Amino acid sequence: MSRWFATCPKGLEYLLRDELVALGAQEVREALAGVHFEGPLETAYRACLWSRLASRILLPLAEFDAATDDALYTGVQAIAWSQHLAAHATLAVDAHTALSKLTHSQFIAQRVKDAVVDQFRQQGGTRPGVDTEEPDVRLNLRLKRDRATLSLDLAGSPLHRRGWRELQGEAPLKENLAAAMLLRARWPETYAAGGALLDPMCGSGTLLVEAALMAADVAPGWRRDYYGFLGWQQHDIALWRSLLDEARQRAETGLKALRSCFFGSDADPRMVQTAKRNAQEAGVAGFLTLEKRDMAHAAPPQGEERGLVITNPPYGERLGERAQMPALYHALGERLRTQFAGWRAAVLAGDAELGRALGLHAEKKYALYNGALETQLLTFEIRPRDAAPREPKPLSAGAQMLKNRLEKNLKHLRKRLAREDIHCWRAYDQDLPEYAAAIDVYAREGAEPWLHVQEYRAPAEVPAETARIRLREIARAAGELFAVPRERIAIKTRERGKGGSKYGQFDQRGEFVEVAEGGLKFLVNLNDYLDTGLFLDHRLVRAKLRELAAGRRFLNLFAYTATASVYAAAGGARDTTSVDLSATYLDWASSNLALNGFTGAKHRLMQADALTFLRQDRAHYGLIYVDPPTFSNSKRADDFDVQRDHVALLEACGERLVNDGVIVFSNNFRRFKLDEAALAERFDIEDWSAASIPFDFARRADIHGCWLLRHRKAEAAFNPWNGAHPKN
C-alpha cells in the first residue's frame, strides 16, 4: 500500500473523492484542490487512466523542513534517486511555494534538479538530462511554511489533456471541468433513463465529447500516449498493459452500444467545424449531430422528449463585452423556459449576476474554477409550470402580520434611508417574538436588493417544526414586501453544528455581491459564512473613522474584510495598514480596497496576529481601530479573550499611537465591561457607545460598545514622540 495525492481544480474535491473510491482507492480524504488516498500501484494507474476529474496523480517521496536552499538540497539528496530514474533518463521539476522563506519557484526547481543530478554524478559520473515537455520522470515540489513535500508525478502532463483535442476555441473549457459539469448535472442518470444531450453554444465540442465518452464507458486517458510513469524505474509494464487491455475492451463494448443522442450547435461555423474534428479524433463523431445555429433558435431535437441542456456561455471577460452578456443569458433562460419543459439544464455562468440574468430558479449552485476564473454552475429542472407560474398560496395570518410589521418598518425608515443614502440596513429585528429572526437588506443604487435572514433561538416551548415553518414564512413575507425572489434571500438557520457551533454547515457557493455604503463599494458574501463581510451595526463607527482619518496614518487591527480601512482611505488617511490572521479575509480585504481604487504600497495588508504585530511593528499611527472578536483560539496565535485581554491589547496600541492620536475600540460582546480603572492612568476615555448605534438597530442598543481613547495630557507631555513627528 502506498500513499498518493490526486490534484484537481478547486471545487472538484468532493466529486474526485467519490470517483477515487469507485476506482478502489482506500483511506480517501479530500483536501484543498486535491484528494489524499491509499492503495497499490494498480490503484494509481487506474486513477491516471480512468479519472475524469483529476489533474495529476502524485506519489509523495519525502517531506522535510526546507527553510534554506541548503536544507532543501540536503532533503532532496537524502532520496535514493537511482530507484526512480535511470542515469541516462530525463527529468523536469515543477515547484510551488507559499508562506516560506524561499520565495522563487524557479530557483527552488533548480536546486531540486541540482540535488538529483549531483547525486548521480557523485555515484557514477553519468547524470540525467532535462526535458521540460515530456521527461522520463517529472518531480513536484510543494513548499509551504518552510515545509517541503517532494512527489513523483505519475501523470507527467495534466490529465485533462485526453489526447483527442486537436483544436480549440478562444476560451476553451478544460476536459476535467466539463466532466465535473456533466456529473453535477446528473448526465449519467439522464443517459441511463434514455435522455439526450444538447449544447446550444458548443464551441469546440468539449462537453459533447466528454459526455459521449462518459456514456460509452471510454477511459478518458485511453488515447494518451505519454504518462510520467512510463520512464519511472518502478514502472510495472505488465500491469499497465493489462489495464490498457481492459480499457480497450470496455471502450469497444461501450461504443457499440452508444446511442446517437448528442446534439451541438454554435453560431460560429468555424467552431462547428472544430467540434467535428475533435469528435473525429475522440472516436465519437458518428454519435454527434453538429450544426450552425444561433442559441436563440435552440429547440429539442426531433424525437427527443427529455434530456439535458448543458452549456458554457461566454462571460464577457473572454469573448464579448460584459454589457452584452446579461441580455445573452436572459435570452438563454427564456429559451430554456419556453422550449425545454421536462428537460434538465445546467449553465456555467461567469458570475452570480449573469446567473441571475437567466431568470430561472436554480435547483443547485456550485462554485467551479475555469482556470483562474471563478464561475458558478447552476442546475435546473425545467418544469411546465415555469412557463406559467402558479398563483402563490395566501400568507398565513401570522405571516401576514409579519409582512404588515415589515411594511410599517419600511414606511417609517424609507425617507431617512433615502435622505442619508443608506442601501444596507436592518429591516426587522425580532419585532414579533414568534418570528425570531433579523432581516438585513443589502443593495447598491439602482440594483435589486438581497435579503439576509438570520434566525435567533426560538423559545423552548416552540416545537422545532413550528420554528422551521415560521422561518420559511419570514423569507416569503420579506420576499413579497421587497419584491425579491427566493434565490436572492440568504437564510442562516440556527442548528447545532460541528464543534458546538450555534449554526450548522453553510453553503460554499463562493458568491460575492457588490453593495454600497457611504458612497463606497464593498463585497459581501451572504451564504458561506455566519457574518457577511460588512457589519451593519458598525456603520456609524466606520463613518467616525472617516471623519478622524484625514492626514493620519491608519492601523486596522483584526481587520476582517478591511471595510474600516476603505473608510479611512476615503477620509484622506496618509496610508492604511490592515492586519488579520486569515488569508481568506485579507484576500477579501484586498478586493474591497481595490474596488474603491485604493491600491499600492500605501495600503498594506499584513497576515499576522494583532498582538504579535504590535510587539514587532515599529511604526506609529495617528488613528488605530481595534475591533477584536469576543474570543479566539486559533492554532496560529495565543488564545484571546476580549474581556481578559483588552487592557493589554489597548496598552500595546498606545505604544504605537502618536501624541495626538486616537484609538477607536469596539466589540460586540454584550456583557463586556471596559476596565477604565486600569486604562485611566494612561488614556482619556470617551464612551461613544450610544452615539455609535445606527437608528435601524435601536431595538438592540447593546449590540456593540465603542470607546475613543487618547493619551492623557500628562502622559503626552512625556511622550518621546511628542514633537518628533508631525500629525500622523
MARSEMAR-254732 format. One line per 5 residues: number of its first residue (from 1); for each residue x, y, z of C-alpha. Coordinates in nm, 3 decimals, always signed. Each point is the difference from the previous one (the first is absolute). Layout:
N
NUM	X/Y/Z | ...
//
This chain:
728
1	+0.000/+0.000/+0.000 | +0.127/+0.348/-0.088 | -0.125/+0.350/+0.072 | -0.101/+0.212/-0.302 | -0.134/+0.346/-0.063
6	-0.229/+0.089/-0.291 | -0.010/+0.370/-0.088 | -0.303/+0.168/-0.155 | -0.143/+0.349/-0.056 | -0.163/+0.157/+0.304
11	-0.363/-0.094/+0.030 | +0.047/-0.356/-0.130 | +0.135/-0.157/+0.320 | -0.316/-0.180/+0.114 | -0.077/-0.134/-0.347
16	+0.359/-0.125/-0.033 | -0.021/-0.167/+0.341 | -0.304/-0.200/-0.110 | +0.162/-0.086/-0.333 | +0.316/-0.134/+0.167
21	-0.204/-0.211/+0.240 | -0.175/-0.152/-0.301 | +0.343/-0.077/-0.149 | +0.099/-0.200/+0.309 | +0.190/+0.264/+0.199
26	+0.011/-0.034/+0.378 | +0.036/+0.246/+0.290 | -0.129/+0.274/-0.228 | -0.023/+0.355/+0.135 | -0.035/+0.328/-0.182
31	+0.229/+0.301/+0.039 | +0.018/+0.339/-0.167 | +0.031/-0.057/-0.377 | +0.059/-0.370/+0.038 | -0.068/-0.333/+0.170
36	+0.226/-0.226/+0.208 | -0.044/-0.374/-0.046 | +0.174/-0.332/+0.055 | +0.030/-0.312/-0.211 | +0.238/-0.217/-0.202
41	+0.164/+0.113/-0.322 | -0.297/-0.137/-0.195 | -0.230/+0.254/+0.167 | +0.229/+0.287/-0.102 | +0.017/-0.132/-0.357
46	-0.381/-0.027/-0.009 | -0.026/+0.359/+0.123 | +0.230/+0.118/-0.280 | -0.197/-0.195/-0.259 | -0.358/+0.039/+0.125
51	-0.026/+0.322/+0.201 | -0.207/+0.257/-0.187 | +0.059/+0.263/+0.269 | +0.359/-0.020/+0.123 | +0.277/+0.222/-0.134
56	+0.298/-0.204/+0.122 | +0.071/-0.311/+0.210 | +0.293/+0.054/+0.235 | +0.206/-0.249/+0.198 | +0.149/+0.180/+0.304
61	+0.366/-0.102/+0.037 | +0.111/+0.212/+0.296 | -0.104/+0.280/+0.231 | +0.258/+0.216/+0.175 | +0.076/+0.348/+0.133
66	+0.144/+0.233/-0.262 | +0.037/+0.348/+0.142 | +0.326/+0.050/-0.198 | +0.123/-0.110/-0.339 | +0.263/-0.221/+0.170
71	-0.272/-0.175/+0.203 | -0.200/-0.047/-0.318 | +0.302/-0.144/-0.182 | +0.081/-0.236/+0.291 | -0.360/-0.122/+0.024
76	-0.011/-0.084/-0.370 | +0.340/-0.173/+0.012 | -0.122/-0.229/+0.278 | -0.214/-0.187/-0.255 | +0.154/-0.294/-0.188
81	-0.069/+0.131/-0.348 | +0.129/-0.305/-0.186 | -0.318/-0.175/+0.120 | -0.207/+0.244/-0.201 | +0.187/+0.100/-0.317
86	+0.286/-0.128/-0.208 | +0.326/+0.190/-0.031 | -0.062/+0.061/-0.371 | -0.365/+0.105/+0.050 | -0.150/+0.348/-0.011
91	-0.182/+0.186/+0.275 | -0.191/+0.320/+0.065 | -0.096/+0.174/+0.323 | -0.315/+0.198/+0.077 | +0.028/+0.214/+0.313
96	-0.256/+0.197/+0.196 | +0.061/+0.208/+0.314 | -0.220/+0.183/+0.249 | +0.061/+0.169/+0.335 | +0.365/-0.111/-0.001
101	+0.342/+0.161/+0.016 | +0.083/-0.142/-0.342 | -0.227/+0.199/-0.226 | +0.129/-0.055/-0.356 | -0.150/-0.313/-0.155
106	+0.248/-0.016/-0.289 | +0.295/+0.014/+0.242 | -0.162/-0.274/+0.212 | -0.049/-0.219/-0.308 | +0.363/+0.056/-0.099
111	+0.127/-0.103/+0.346 | -0.211/-0.316/-0.008 | +0.134/-0.087/-0.344 | +0.358/+0.069/+0.114 | -0.037/-0.228/+0.301
116	-0.126/-0.288/-0.216 | +0.260/+0.048/-0.274 | +0.289/+0.042/+0.247 | -0.088/-0.330/+0.170 | +0.029/-0.184/-0.333
121	+0.323/+0.182/-0.085 | +0.150/-0.092/+0.338 | -0.099/-0.365/-0.036 | +0.108/-0.072/-0.353 | +0.070/+0.303/-0.210
126	-0.301/-0.031/-0.231 | -0.276/+0.244/+0.076 | -0.363/+0.033/-0.119 | -0.095/+0.267/-0.250 | -0.285/+0.250/+0.007
131	-0.317/-0.013/-0.210 | -0.270/+0.244/+0.105 | -0.260/-0.135/-0.246 | -0.010/-0.379/+0.034 | +0.268/-0.110/+0.248
136	+0.047/-0.360/+0.108 | -0.069/+0.116/+0.356 | -0.171/+0.318/+0.114 | +0.041/+0.111/+0.361 | -0.234/+0.226/+0.193
141	+0.128/+0.208/+0.292 | -0.247/+0.187/+0.223 | +0.144/+0.229/+0.264 | -0.237/+0.142/+0.260 | +0.103/+0.167/+0.325
146	+0.356/-0.123/-0.062 | -0.117/-0.363/-0.015 | +0.072/-0.181/-0.326 | -0.190/-0.289/-0.155 | +0.177/-0.161/-0.294
151	-0.207/-0.229/-0.223 | +0.030/-0.195/-0.320 | -0.260/+0.101/-0.258 | -0.146/-0.315/-0.156 | -0.209/+0.203/-0.245
156	+0.299/+0.182/-0.147 | -0.229/+0.253/-0.167 | -0.346/+0.116/+0.115 | -0.255/-0.280/-0.023 | -0.260/+0.231/-0.154
161	+0.204/-0.032/-0.319 | -0.179/-0.310/-0.126 | +0.183/-0.024/-0.332 | -0.296/+0.073/-0.228 | -0.018/+0.381/-0.002
166	+0.167/+0.115/-0.318 | -0.151/+0.348/-0.010 | -0.170/+0.230/+0.248 | -0.186/+0.328/+0.006 | +0.099/+0.331/+0.150
171	-0.125/-0.096/+0.347 | +0.049/-0.379/+0.035 | -0.168/-0.197/+0.276 | +0.236/-0.249/+0.163 | -0.114/-0.358/-0.035
176	-0.002/-0.075/+0.374 | -0.216/+0.307/+0.065 | -0.236/-0.114/-0.275 | -0.018/-0.342/+0.167 | -0.079/+0.165/+0.334
181	-0.281/+0.200/-0.161 | -0.147/-0.318/-0.147 | +0.016/-0.183/+0.332 | -0.152/+0.289/+0.195 | -0.276/+0.019/-0.261
186	-0.065/-0.376/+0.044 | +0.074/-0.086/-0.362 | +0.072/-0.372/+0.067 | -0.348/-0.034/+0.154 | -0.160/+0.191/-0.286
191	+0.170/-0.220/-0.261 | -0.095/-0.319/+0.185 | -0.364/+0.118/-0.003 | +0.009/+0.042/-0.379 | +0.060/+0.376/-0.009
196	+0.193/+0.203/-0.258 | +0.263/+0.271/+0.043 | -0.001/+0.342/-0.169 | +0.259/+0.278/+0.014 | -0.138/+0.308/-0.182
201	+0.333/+0.187/+0.023 | +0.233/-0.295/-0.048 | +0.321/+0.178/-0.102 | +0.268/-0.262/-0.066 | -0.230/-0.278/+0.126
206	+0.165/-0.083/+0.333 | -0.324/-0.066/+0.190 | -0.139/-0.214/-0.280 | +0.313/-0.212/-0.037 | +0.039/-0.048/+0.376
211	-0.367/-0.094/+0.031 | +0.028/-0.257/-0.279 | +0.317/-0.156/+0.144 | -0.161/-0.011/+0.344 | -0.314/-0.168/-0.134
216	+0.205/-0.252/-0.201 | +0.219/-0.094/+0.300 | +0.313/+0.108/-0.184 | +0.298/+0.065/+0.229 | +0.089/+0.371/-0.029
221	+0.372/-0.082/-0.010 | -0.031/-0.280/-0.256 | +0.128/+0.210/-0.292 | +0.294/+0.159/+0.187 | +0.339/-0.122/-0.118
226	+0.200/+0.161/+0.280 | -0.006/-0.046/+0.377 | +0.257/+0.100/+0.258 | +0.045/-0.358/+0.124 | +0.103/-0.149/-0.336
231	+0.365/+0.091/+0.065 | -0.015/-0.071/+0.375 | +0.231/-0.273/+0.123 | -0.283/-0.164/+0.198 | -0.246/+0.001/-0.289
236	-0.185/-0.334/-0.029 | -0.034/-0.047/-0.375 | -0.207/-0.319/+0.021 | -0.249/+0.154/+0.245 | -0.040/+0.309/-0.214
241	-0.054/-0.202/-0.319 | -0.267/-0.208/+0.172 | -0.182/+0.316/+0.105 | +0.022/+0.137/-0.354 | -0.141/-0.325/-0.137
246	-0.290/+0.018/+0.245 | -0.066/+0.363/-0.099 | +0.012/-0.091/-0.370 | -0.256/-0.278/+0.046 | -0.233/+0.223/+0.201
251	+0.027/+0.275/-0.261 | -0.081/-0.235/-0.286 | -0.302/-0.136/+0.185 | -0.120/+0.343/+0.106 | +0.036/+0.163/-0.341
256	-0.196/-0.281/-0.166 | -0.292/+0.068/+0.237 | +0.022/+0.380/-0.005 | -0.310/+0.185/-0.118 | +0.021/+0.291/-0.246
261	-0.154/+0.246/+0.242 | +0.257/+0.282/+0.012 | -0.092/+0.330/-0.161 | +0.205/+0.317/-0.025 | -0.028/+0.331/-0.177
266	+0.183/+0.330/-0.014 | -0.054/+0.331/-0.175 | +0.361/-0.008/-0.127 | +0.044/-0.248/-0.289 | +0.374/-0.022/+0.073
271	-0.077/-0.134/+0.348 | -0.236/-0.259/-0.146 | +0.280/-0.127/-0.225 | +0.241/-0.002/+0.294 | -0.245/-0.204/+0.207
276	-0.038/-0.249/-0.286 | +0.376/-0.050/-0.028 | +0.037/-0.048/+0.376 | -0.285/-0.251/+0.005 | +0.171/-0.187/-0.282
281	+0.328/-0.016/+0.195 | -0.188/-0.126/+0.307 | -0.170/-0.275/-0.200 | -0.356/+0.119/+0.066 | -0.075/+0.210/-0.309
286	-0.264/-0.247/-0.120 | -0.208/+0.051/+0.313 | -0.006/+0.384/-0.010 | -0.226/+0.225/-0.206 | +0.165/+0.341/-0.043
291	-0.140/+0.301/-0.186 | +0.024/+0.375/-0.032 | -0.284/+0.158/+0.197 | -0.043/+0.303/+0.219 | -0.086/-0.074/+0.363
296	-0.317/+0.208/-0.034 | -0.140/-0.275/-0.225 | +0.093/-0.295/+0.221 | -0.269/-0.266/+0.027 | -0.024/-0.366/+0.103
301	+0.128/-0.227/-0.280 | -0.269/-0.182/-0.191 | -0.104/-0.319/+0.176 | +0.168/+0.090/+0.330 | -0.256/+0.064/+0.274
306	+0.233/+0.040/+0.296 | +0.364/+0.053/+0.075 | +0.260/+0.247/+0.121 | +0.081/+0.343/-0.143 | +0.349/+0.090/+0.115
311	+0.215/+0.289/-0.113 | +0.286/+0.233/+0.082 | -0.103/+0.345/-0.130 | +0.252/+0.283/-0.039 | +0.060/+0.208/+0.313
316	+0.093/+0.334/-0.152 | +0.357/-0.023/+0.132 | +0.086/-0.227/-0.292 | -0.208/+0.027/-0.311 | -0.222/+0.304/+0.016
321	-0.070/+0.322/+0.177 | -0.130/-0.042/+0.352 | -0.290/+0.236/-0.063 | -0.138/-0.239/-0.263 | +0.010/-0.308/+0.220
326	-0.313/+0.043/+0.218 | -0.216/+0.021/-0.313 | +0.158/-0.320/-0.135 | -0.062/-0.185/+0.326 | -0.356/+0.132/+0.022
331	-0.068/-0.125/-0.354 | +0.143/-0.340/+0.094 | -0.224/-0.017/+0.306 | -0.305/+0.091/-0.205 | +0.083/-0.267/-0.256
336	+0.039/-0.264/+0.270 | -0.325/+0.102/+0.170 | -0.211/+0.006/-0.314 | +0.147/-0.286/-0.204 | +0.143/-0.260/+0.239
341	-0.274/-0.086/+0.250 | +0.075/-0.341/+0.147 | +0.376/+0.028/-0.064 | +0.282/+0.065/+0.244 | +0.243/+0.286/-0.059
346	+0.343/+0.103/+0.122 | +0.170/+0.332/-0.074 | +0.353/+0.102/+0.096 | -0.047/+0.373/+0.067 | +0.288/+0.241/+0.022
351	-0.127/+0.136/+0.332 | -0.310/+0.025/+0.218 | -0.134/+0.305/-0.182 | +0.004/-0.180/-0.335 | -0.160/-0.301/+0.166
356	-0.284/+0.216/+0.123 | -0.047/+0.139/-0.351 | -0.121/-0.346/-0.106 | -0.321/+0.072/+0.190 | -0.036/-0.363/+0.113
361	-0.011/-0.138/+0.350 | +0.312/-0.213/+0.045 | -0.036/-0.340/+0.160 | +0.370/+0.000/+0.098 | +0.293/+0.241/-0.022
366	+0.364/-0.109/-0.001 | +0.317/+0.211/+0.003 | +0.240/-0.131/-0.265 | +0.325/+0.139/-0.139 | +0.054/+0.032/-0.374
371	+0.376/+0.048/+0.017 | +0.054/+0.291/+0.238 | -0.351/+0.133/-0.059 | -0.258/-0.082/+0.266 | -0.332/-0.092/-0.157
376	-0.339/-0.125/+0.113 | -0.166/-0.317/-0.127 | -0.378/+0.017/+0.027 | -0.222/-0.302/-0.053 | -0.373/+0.010/-0.073
381	-0.304/-0.217/-0.039 | -0.202/+0.164/-0.280 | -0.358/-0.077/+0.096 | -0.309/+0.095/-0.200 | -0.116/+0.223/+0.286
386	+0.309/+0.220/-0.050 | -0.160/+0.136/-0.317 | -0.317/+0.099/+0.189 | +0.073/+0.038/+0.374 | -0.278/-0.105/+0.234
391	-0.170/+0.253/+0.219 | +0.167/-0.009/+0.342 | -0.200/-0.117/+0.298 | -0.122/+0.276/+0.231 | +0.223/+0.082/+0.294
396	-0.099/-0.146/+0.335 | -0.141/+0.239/+0.259 | +0.334/+0.012/+0.181 | +0.200/+0.054/-0.318 | -0.238/+0.278/-0.105
401	+0.050/+0.161/+0.340 | +0.375/-0.021/-0.053 | -0.031/+0.152/-0.348 | -0.206/+0.285/+0.147 | +0.271/+0.065/+0.259
406	+0.267/+0.003/-0.269 | -0.208/+0.242/-0.205 | -0.039/+0.224/+0.303 | +0.375/-0.007/+0.065 | +0.074/+0.081/-0.362
411	-0.247/+0.286/-0.005 | +0.153/+0.140/+0.318 | +0.359/-0.025/-0.128 | -0.036/+0.065/-0.373 | +0.045/+0.378/+0.002
416	+0.301/-0.011/+0.230 | +0.163/-0.279/-0.200 | -0.042/+0.206/-0.317 | +0.115/+0.323/+0.166 | +0.317/-0.159/+0.141
421	+0.060/-0.213/-0.313 | -0.004/-0.327/+0.196 | -0.023/-0.319/-0.205 | +0.096/-0.263/+0.262 | -0.211/-0.001/+0.315
426	-0.197/-0.205/+0.251 | -0.368/-0.028/-0.089 | -0.120/-0.225/+0.281 | +0.141/-0.123/+0.330 | -0.231/-0.245/+0.177
431	-0.270/+0.268/+0.020 | -0.253/-0.285/+0.037 | +0.127/-0.258/+0.253 | -0.150/-0.294/-0.188 | +0.200/+0.095/-0.313
436	+0.347/-0.016/+0.155 | +0.239/+0.130/-0.261 | +0.183/+0.307/-0.128 | -0.049/+0.114/-0.360 | +0.269/+0.212/-0.162
441	-0.016/+0.165/-0.340 | +0.311/+0.017/-0.220 | -0.005/+0.202/-0.320 | +0.162/+0.266/-0.213 | -0.163/+0.286/-0.184
446	-0.211/-0.111/-0.294 | +0.042/-0.373/+0.071 | -0.247/-0.257/+0.128 | +0.060/-0.057/+0.373 | +0.103/-0.318/+0.181
451	-0.147/-0.109/+0.332 | +0.198/-0.165/+0.279 | -0.213/-0.184/+0.258 | +0.170/-0.119/+0.317 | -0.201/-0.216/+0.237
456	+0.006/+0.055/+0.377 | -0.062/-0.272/+0.254 | -0.372/-0.070/+0.020 | -0.160/-0.023/+0.347 | +0.029/-0.346/+0.155
461	-0.374/-0.057/-0.019 | -0.004/+0.045/-0.380 | +0.029/-0.338/-0.181 | +0.289/-0.027/-0.248 | -0.237/-0.060/-0.293
466	-0.199/+0.312/+0.088 | +0.323/+0.203/+0.009 | +0.096/-0.133/-0.345 | -0.340/+0.090/-0.144 | +0.025/+0.351/+0.145
471	+0.346/+0.045/-0.147 | -0.135/-0.090/-0.345 | -0.283/+0.248/+0.057 | +0.254/+0.270/+0.089 | +0.178/-0.055/-0.331
476	-0.326/+0.003/-0.195 | -0.149/+0.307/+0.170 | +0.323/+0.197/-0.035 | +0.041/-0.111/-0.361 | -0.350/+0.116/-0.087
481	+0.038/+0.337/+0.170 | +0.338/+0.079/-0.155 | -0.088/-0.171/-0.333 | +0.307/-0.222/+0.034 | +0.001/-0.356/-0.147
486	+0.087/-0.290/+0.229 | +0.344/-0.048/-0.156 | +0.096/+0.349/+0.125 | -0.087/-0.083/+0.361 | +0.276/-0.155/+0.211
491	-0.116/-0.180/+0.314 | +0.223/-0.094/+0.294 | -0.174/-0.264/+0.209 | +0.091/-0.051/+0.363 | +0.095/-0.367/+0.026
496	+0.261/-0.172/+0.209 | +0.303/-0.043/-0.223 | +0.334/-0.173/+0.032 | +0.207/+0.094/+0.302 | -0.300/+0.148/+0.181
501	-0.057/+0.282/-0.248 | -0.340/+0.165/+0.034 | -0.043/-0.017/-0.376 | +0.029/-0.296/-0.230 | +0.200/-0.044/-0.321
506	-0.037/+0.293/-0.238 | -0.010/-0.014/-0.378 | +0.334/+0.035/-0.176 | -0.106/+0.190/-0.308 | +0.283/+0.251/-0.020
511	-0.264/+0.254/-0.104 | +0.089/+0.365/+0.066 | -0.241/+0.289/-0.041 | +0.104/+0.363/-0.047 | -0.184/+0.242/+0.232
516	+0.030/+0.369/+0.086 | +0.041/+0.186/+0.328 | +0.104/+0.357/+0.060 | +0.076/+0.057/-0.366 | +0.243/-0.295/+0.004
521	-0.020/-0.351/-0.144 | +0.042/-0.329/+0.184 | -0.024/-0.371/-0.072 | -0.218/-0.209/+0.226 | -0.054/-0.375/+0.011
526	-0.345/-0.080/+0.130 | +0.014/-0.379/-0.003 | +0.341/-0.143/+0.084 | +0.068/+0.144/+0.347 | -0.188/+0.102/+0.312
531	+0.104/+0.362/-0.058 | -0.040/+0.161/-0.339 | +0.316/+0.212/-0.017 | -0.171/+0.328/+0.092 | -0.115/+0.055/+0.359
536	-0.307/+0.219/-0.046 | -0.012/+0.105/+0.367 | +0.346/+0.162/-0.041 | -0.114/+0.239/-0.274 | +0.042/+0.308/+0.223
541	+0.330/-0.129/+0.138 | +0.136/-0.016/-0.354 | -0.130/+0.350/-0.067 | +0.181/+0.121/+0.315 | +0.323/-0.154/-0.127
546	-0.037/+0.184/-0.330 | -0.052/+0.324/+0.195 | +0.314/-0.058/+0.213 | +0.228/-0.137/-0.273 | +0.102/+0.315/-0.191
551	+0.378/+0.032/-0.014 | +0.058/-0.288/+0.239 | +0.167/-0.337/-0.035 | -0.269/-0.263/+0.062 | +0.040/-0.343/+0.162
556	-0.286/-0.250/-0.015 | +0.041/-0.295/+0.236 | -0.215/-0.313/-0.036 | -0.074/+0.160/-0.337 | -0.238/-0.273/-0.127
561	-0.098/+0.122/-0.351 | +0.157/+0.346/+0.050 | -0.320/+0.200/-0.038 | +0.138/+0.237/+0.266 | +0.321/+0.043/-0.202
566	-0.204/+0.094/-0.307 | -0.182/+0.266/+0.203 | +0.328/+0.134/+0.143 | +0.155/+0.017/-0.346 | -0.309/+0.182/-0.128
571	+0.037/+0.242/+0.290 | +0.349/+0.102/-0.110 | +0.223/-0.227/+0.209 | +0.367/+0.029/-0.096 | +0.019/-0.378/-0.021
576	-0.176/-0.305/+0.140 | +0.124/-0.323/+0.156 | -0.249/-0.285/+0.040 | +0.097/-0.293/+0.222 | -0.182/-0.333/+0.018
581	+0.101/-0.360/+0.059 | -0.222/-0.137/-0.278 | +0.131/-0.013/-0.356 | -0.360/-0.040/-0.121 | -0.107/+0.326/+0.164
586	+0.311/+0.180/-0.125 | -0.081/-0.104/-0.358 | -0.350/+0.134/+0.057 | +0.148/+0.317/+0.152 | +0.223/+0.048/-0.303
591	-0.304/-0.023/-0.227 | -0.189/+0.257/+0.207 | +0.290/+0.246/-0.013 | +0.054/-0.053/-0.372 | -0.373/+0.035/-0.069
596	+0.025/+0.356/+0.131 | +0.327/+0.086/-0.174 | +0.227/-0.037/+0.305 | +0.298/-0.210/-0.112 | +0.377/+0.007/+0.018
601	+0.255/+0.031/+0.276 | -0.207/+0.258/+0.191 | -0.248/-0.270/+0.095 | +0.174/-0.289/+0.173 | -0.163/-0.335/+0.077
606	+0.179/-0.197/+0.272 | -0.076/-0.362/+0.090 | +0.083/-0.009/+0.369 | -0.138/-0.034/+0.350 | -0.090/+0.350/+0.124
611	+0.196/-0.015/+0.328 | +0.302/-0.151/-0.172 | -0.014/+0.272/-0.264 | -0.012/+0.272/+0.267 | +0.305/-0.147/+0.173
616	+0.202/-0.018/-0.322 | -0.117/+0.307/-0.192 | +0.205/+0.316/+0.046 | -0.228/+0.244/-0.181 | -0.222/+0.256/+0.175
621	-0.354/+0.088/-0.096 | -0.236/+0.291/+0.042 | -0.315/-0.214/-0.006 | -0.030/-0.361/+0.117 | -0.319/-0.202/-0.034
626	-0.035/-0.308/+0.219 | -0.307/-0.222/-0.042 | +0.100/-0.339/+0.146 | -0.209/-0.315/+0.016 | -0.151/-0.100/+0.332
631	+0.244/-0.288/+0.014 | +0.237/-0.186/-0.230 | +0.180/-0.332/+0.033 | +0.184/-0.004/-0.331 | +0.282/-0.255/-0.028
636	+0.219/+0.276/-0.146 | -0.021/+0.239/+0.296 | -0.043/+0.010/+0.375 | -0.354/-0.036/+0.131 | -0.178/+0.335/+0.022
641	-0.289/+0.107/+0.224 | -0.115/+0.359/-0.044 | -0.108/+0.045/+0.362 | +0.320/-0.148/+0.139 | +0.247/+0.143/-0.253
646	-0.136/+0.338/-0.109 | +0.214/+0.204/+0.242 | +0.323/-0.156/-0.127 | -0.121/+0.042/-0.360 | -0.083/+0.369/+0.043
651	+0.323/+0.072/+0.187 | +0.192/-0.160/-0.288 | -0.195/+0.224/-0.238 | +0.099/+0.298/+0.214 | +0.365/-0.082/-0.065
656	-0.064/+0.044/-0.372 | -0.217/+0.314/+0.035 | +0.141/+0.347/-0.069 | -0.044/+0.285/+0.245 | -0.332/+0.133/-0.132
661	-0.124/-0.332/-0.139 | -0.328/-0.178/+0.063 | -0.082/-0.365/+0.068 | -0.351/-0.104/-0.099 | -0.083/-0.318/+0.189
666	-0.319/-0.201/-0.056 | -0.125/-0.352/+0.056 | -0.326/-0.194/-0.008 | +0.023/-0.183/+0.334 | -0.321/+0.115/+0.167
671	+0.121/-0.071/+0.354 | +0.327/+0.183/-0.058 | +0.121/+0.244/+0.267 | +0.279/+0.239/-0.088 | +0.264/+0.000/+0.276
676	+0.015/+0.378/+0.027 | +0.192/-0.014/+0.329 | +0.288/-0.186/-0.167 | -0.003/+0.227/-0.306 | -0.073/+0.339/+0.152
681	+0.358/+0.063/+0.111 | +0.112/-0.007/-0.362 | -0.303/+0.104/-0.205 | -0.277/+0.253/-0.009 | -0.304/-0.215/-0.078
686	-0.320/+0.105/-0.177 | -0.286/-0.247/+0.004 | -0.146/+0.037/-0.349 | -0.219/-0.313/+0.015 | -0.343/+0.163/-0.004
691	+0.094/+0.239/-0.280 | +0.137/-0.286/-0.213 | -0.324/-0.200/-0.025 | -0.183/+0.063/-0.332 | -0.371/+0.086/+0.011
696	-0.096/-0.330/-0.163 | +0.162/-0.188/+0.290 | -0.187/+0.192/+0.269 | -0.166/-0.321/+0.122 | +0.345/-0.139/+0.086
701	+0.177/+0.296/+0.150 | +0.246/-0.237/+0.169 | +0.105/-0.169/-0.323 | +0.350/+0.147/+0.034 | +0.204/+0.238/+0.212
706	+0.236/+0.270/-0.127 | +0.259/+0.218/+0.175 | +0.243/+0.270/-0.114 | +0.333/-0.002/+0.182 | +0.262/+0.276/-0.009
711	+0.326/+0.045/+0.188 | -0.053/+0.180/+0.328 | +0.145/+0.349/-0.012 | +0.247/-0.078/+0.278 | +0.130/-0.303/-0.184
716	+0.003/+0.180/-0.333 | +0.232/+0.260/+0.146 | +0.257/-0.274/+0.062 | -0.071/-0.193/-0.317 | +0.338/-0.044/-0.177
721	-0.180/+0.048/-0.331 | -0.144/+0.335/+0.108 | +0.125/+0.257/-0.244 | +0.220/-0.251/-0.178 | -0.265/-0.086/-0.254
726	-0.253/+0.207/-0.188 | -0.364/-0.091/+0.039 | -0.033/-0.358/-0.128
//
